[in-house]
Amino acid sequence: MRAFAGLKRVGALFMVLIVSGLGTALPARAADVEGSSDHPLIGRYDGSEIVGYKTTEFDEANLVEAPFSPTSTNGGKGFKTVEGHITLIYYTLPQGRSTLEVLRNYEEGLKAKGFSEVFTCATKNGSCFESGQPEDGYLLGQAVGDPLSLPKLSDDYVHNWFQAGGRYLLARLDRPEGAVYAALYLGESSSGNVAVVRVVETKEMETGKIRVVTAKEIGSALSETGKIAIYGILFDFDKDVIKPESKPTLDEIAQLLASEPDLKLRVVGHTDNQGGADYNLDLSRRRAASVVAALVSQYGIAADRLGSDGAGMTQPIASNDTEEGRAKNRRVELQRDDLGGGASGGSGGVPANSGNAG
C-alpha cells in the first residue's frame, strides 16, 4: 500500500483546511438533511451540503480497489468486499468547484489523518476500467451500489449524477480496533457535481444474537398454527448456499422429522424488498430448495416428506422501511404440508431465533 502522492508544499496546508471537520463531528448545517452529520474522520469539502444520509450498524459493502470491467459494476474483479459499521453520505458540491479540486483536498485531508491510498481513478482517462479506455461516468456511479438499496438523491438514482464523468478514491486507515475504509465517488452532471462518501469501519460482529430454536418448539408451533418462521438458516448475501453456522438449526429440524416419521414439511423462502421482484422470487425458491437438499443429503430425510417453494418479497411480516423490519422479512418458513402447504403469508407460532436468513 502506498502513501498518498503529496502535492507541492506551496498551498498544501490551504488544501487540507478546505476539507473541514477533520478530527471532530461537526453539527449538521441548516441545509443538511435532518439527522445527518459529517463523518469525524473524513469531513466535508467547504460549501458542500448533505442531501442524503444513512448508517448501518453492521453490513457489507463492495468497494472499488482496482480497475473493473464496465460490464460488472458492483462486484467481482476490481472490487473488495468489507464488513463493518457503514456510513453513507451524499454531498452536493458548491458551484464552480471541479471534482479534481475536491479530490485533491480530500487526498490531503485523509493523508493528514493517517490514511493511505489504496486506489484512485478517473473515468475520462480510462484508469477506472480494465480496458484502460475512457468510459461514461455513469459506470462509476453504478459502482456505488445497488440503486434499489441506496437512498435517492433529489428523487433520482445516484448513478444518474455521474453523467459527464467521475473520479474515485479509496483510502485505508489501520487502527488497533479495526481498519477504516473511506471510498469517495465524485460525480459530474449537468445538474451539478456531487460527492458520495462511504466509510466502512471494520469490526467484529456482535455474536450470540441467534438462539437456536429447539425441535420441541418447532413441533409445538407446527401443531398449533401449522407453520413457523426460522431465522437460524443463514446464507451469504445474494446467494443460495447455506452457511456452516446454520447447522444447529438444521440439526433441530432433522431431529423433529426423525421423531415424527409421518410429518411432512414444506420449506418456503422469503426475502425483503431490496432488489427486483422476479429476482427475489427466484432467490427465495433456490434457498428453500437448498434447505430441502441439505435435510435429504446430510440427515437422510426421505425426499417425499419435503417440498420447497418461494414467496420472494410478496409476504412481509414487518415494514421494509427499516433494517430491523427487513431482517424479519428475510426468513425461511416451515409449514406442515398435510395442512395444505403453499407459500402462505405470515409467520405463526414462535419467532424462531433472532438472526436473519441472509
N, C-alpha and C positions, 0 to 999 in steps of 0.2 A: 504494500500500500504506500502511495507516495504522498508527500505533503502537498498542500496547495501551491501552485506556481505563484510566487509573490509578484505583486505589481511593483513598479518603480517606487522608491521611497518617497518621492515627491507626491504628495496628495494621498498617500495610502491611509494615513490617520484620518483624514477627512472622510474617506470612503467607509471606514469602519464605523464612524459616528453616524452616518446616514442610516444604517440599519439599526433602528432603535430597539430598546427593550432587552438588550443582552444582559443576562445575569439576573433579571428580575421580571416578574409577571406584571406588566403594566395594566392598569384598569382599562376596561373597554371604552372606546371613544363613543361619542354621541351617535355617530353614523353607523357604528358597528351593529351587527345583528345581536339581539338580546342573548345574554348568557355566554357570549364569546370572549376570548382573550388571546393575546399573543402567547406562543409557547416561550417559556422563560429562557430556553437555550437557543432560540432561533431569532426572535424579534421580528420586526417588520420593516420594510422599506418606508422611509419617511413619506407621509402623504397618502399611504395606502389605506383602504377601508376593508374591514372584514364583511363579506357578503354571504359567507357560508361557513358553518362550523359543526363539527361532530367529533365526539370522543367515544372510544370503545375500550372497556376495561382490559379485555384480552381477546385478541383475534389474530389473523394472519394477513399479510399484505405482500403482493408481488411488486418488487421494486426493480427498476431497470439498473443493471450493473455492468452491461456491456452492449455493443451493437446488437440489435434484434431484427428479426425478419418483419417486413411490413405486413405479412400475412398472419403474424402471431403477435398481437399487440397487448396481451395481458397474461403472459405465462410462457414457459418453455425456454429455449436457448436465449441467453441475454438477460434473463430475469432471475432474481434471488427472492425466495420466499422467507420472510422473517415473521416471528411471532412476538407478541407483547402488547403493551398498552399503546393504543394508536390515537393520535391527534391529527385531524384533517381540517385545514383552514383554507378558505378561498379569500384572496385579496383582489380587489380592483386596484390597478396601479395608477398613479397620477398622470395626467395628460402631459405629453412632451418628453416622457422618460422612456428610453429604449429598453428592451429586455436585456440587452448586453450590459447596459449600465447597472441594471438591477442585479443581474447575475454576478457581476464583479463585486458589488457591495456585499452581497450575501457570502461570496467566497471569502472576502476579508474578515467579515464578521464571524463566520464559522471558524476560520483559522485562529482568530483571537481566542476563541473558546476551547481550542484544543482539538477540533475536528480535523480529520484527514480526508482528502478527496478519494473517492472510490471510482467515480466515472462522471464525465461531463461531455455534452454533445450539443449539436445544433442540427435542425432538420434541413436547413437551407444548404449546408455544405456536405450533407450526407453522413456525417460522423455518428449519427444515431442508429444507422442501419447497417446490416451485414453487407449489403451490396456496395456500400460506400457512395451511393448515388443520392442526390437530393430527392426528397420526397415531401409530400404535403405535411404541414404541421399537424393536421388532423390526426395523423397516425400516432404522434406523440401524445395527443390529447386522449386517444383511446387507451393508451398505456397507463393512464391514471387509474383505470379500473372499470369494472362492470358498471355501465351507466345506470342500471336499474337499482343498484345498491348504493349509489352515491347521491349526496344532496344535489339538487339542481342549482344552477347559477342564473339568476334573473329568469326563472321559469324555463330554462333551456338546459340541455345536457352539456356537461362541462366540456366535452371534446369539441363542441361547436365554437368554442372560444379560441381554438387553435387553427384558424383558417389560413392566415398569411404566413405562419411559421411558428417555430417553438424552440426553446432552449431547455436544457435539463442539467441538473446537478444532483449527485448522490454523495453524501459525506457520512463519515462514521466517527463516533466518539467512544472510546473504550473507557469504561468505568468499572470499579470493583463490583457494583451491583448489577452490571449488565451493560452491553453495548447499546448505543443510541444511533439510529439511522435517521438522517434528515434527507428527504427527497424533495427537490424543488422543480416544479414543472412551470415554465413560463410560456404563456400563450399570447399570440398576436392575432388580432382580428379587427375588422372594420368598426366594431363596437367599442374597441379599446383593448388594452393589454391587461392580462391577469396573471397572478401568481398562485399556484396551488402548492401548499406546503403540507407534506405528510411526514409526521415524526413517529417512529416506532421505537419505543423504549422496551428493549427485550428484558424479560424477567421470567422467573419460574411461575408457571400457572398454579393457582391455588388448587390443592388437591383435597381429597376426602369429601368432595361435594356429591358424589354419587353413592346412594345407599342401594345396595343390590336387593331387589325385590325377591322374596322367597317363593319357592314352589307353592307353599301353602297359601300365600297372599294372592298369587296368580289364580290358583284354583278357586279361592273364595270369590274373587271378583268375577270370574267367568261364570260361576254358579249363580251369582246374584244379578248380574247385568248382562252377561254374555260377551263381555269384552273388557280389555284393559290396555291402557297406553303404557308402552315400555320406552324408557329413555336411556337404558344402560347398554343398548346396542349402538355402537359408535362407528362412524365412517369418516374417512378423510374428506375434506371439502371437495364437493363436486364429483365424488367417486362412489362406487358401489362395493368396494372391498371392505369387509368387516375388520375393524381394528382389533388387535390382540386383547386389549383391555375389556372387550365385550364378553370374554369367556365366562366370568362369573354369572352373568345374566343368562347366557345360553345354557350353562350348567343347570340352572334352576328350571328353565323351561323344559329341558330334556328330562329332568327328574320328575316333573309333573306328568309329562307324557308317558314315562315309564311306569308311573304308579297308577295311571288311569288308562289302561290299554284300549278302551273304547272311545276315548276322547279324540275328536278331530278338530284341527285348528286351521284358520285362515289367517295368514300374515299380511297385513296391509300397511304399505309405506305412505307417509305423509311428509310434506315439505312446507316451508314458509313461502312467502310470496316473492322472494328475491329470484329474479330470472324469469324466463318465458314460461307460459302455462304448459305448452307441449313438452318442453324440455323437462320441467319439473315432474310432469306425469310419468314420463319415461324413466327418469331417475328414481322416482318412488317405486315403480314396478321392479326395476332392477335390484334395488336394495332389498325389497321384500323377498324376491327370488333368491338372493344371496343368503338370507336368513334360513329359508327352507333348505337350500343346498347344504348349509352348514349342519343343520339338525339331522339331515339324512346321512351325510358322508362322515361326520365326526362322532355322531351319537347313535347311529344305527336306527333312527326312527323310520318306520315304513313310509315310503313316499306317498302312498294313497291316504295317509292320515293328515296330510298337509297340503294346503293350497296357498297361493300368493296373489296379491293384487296391489294396485297403487291408486291413490286418490290425488296425488300431487298437492297442489295448493288449494284445492276446492273445499276442504273441510277444516278450516281453522277452529281451534278451541280457545284462542286468545287473540288479542289485537296484534296485527303485524306492524304496528307503528313503533314498537319498542323492541329492543333486542331480547328482553325478557319474554315478551309475547311470542316473538319468532322462535325462540328456543323451545317453548311449549308446543308450538305447531310442528316442529321437526321431531317426528316420533315414529315408532313402529307400533302398530296396534295389533293385538292378538284377539281374534274373535272365534267363538265356538262355531264351527262350520255346520253343526247339526241344528243350529238355530236360524239358518238362512244365509249366514255369511255375508259376503259382499262388502264393498267399501262404504260402510255406513258412517254417518257423522258422529262427532263427539268422542268422548273417551270415558266410559263409565268406570266405576269401581275405584280402586286405589290409584292415585297418581304415582305410578311405579318409578322410583329413582328420581333424582333431581338434576341429572345431566341433560344431554340432548343427543340426537341421532346424527349429528354432524352436518 
